[in-house]
Amino acid sequence: MLIKRIAKRDTPQVSQIHRDILKTGVISHMGISFLEKFYEILLEQKNIATFVAYEDNKVVAFATAAFDLKSIPRLIIQNLWQEILISLFKNPFLLYKLIQMPFYPSFKEHGQIGEIFSIAVLPQYQRSGIGTNLIMRCQKEFKRYKCKLFQLSVRRKIKSANKFYIKIGLEKKNQGKFLGEDIVFYQGKV
């Protein structure tokens, strides 16, 4: 297994994994074209790093680490407004979710706390250490940002992910609702 920073050529595979594995997320519903452009835009951000895991020369997992997430909604609107309009034309019900997105707790000021805002491993590669290694790589990035802690969130109904985060030593900090779903927030030391 090889873990490295995402390159532009990886964005189609990462986008496909994102849509297929993180299918209940708001931006997953925006479509592959949106996701590809989203990850290409993230390549240019100094406060965000996406890492990909390769097996047999193909991307099998990824994780995105960020510091200061409050810039994400603005970044999406400024750079992806055309893709947003296309997605809304195809699925007008997305408008409600998009309007709520800036109110997601992670998009507020957190001080020196990093965030893993997306992590996904293809099912056939789960339970092989890839997710743990991606989180460890994100922790190294958070050190670079001078963070002392990091957090991530997951839907409570995704039992396997919740068990995994507890197993690797993350502490359950709180929970809440977002778009009608129960969300659990975990925190770890950098």
Buried (B, 14 or more C-beta within 10 A) or exposed (E): BEBEEBEEEBBBBBBBBBBEBBEEBBBBBBBBBBBBBBBBBBBEBEBBBBBBBBBEEEBBBBBBBBBBBEBBBEBBEEBBEEBBEBBBEEEEEBEEBBEEBBEBBBBEEBEBBBBBBBBBBBEEBBEBEBBBBBBBBBBEBBEEBEBEBBBBBBBBEEEEBBEBBEEEEBEEEEEEEBBEEEBBBBBBEB
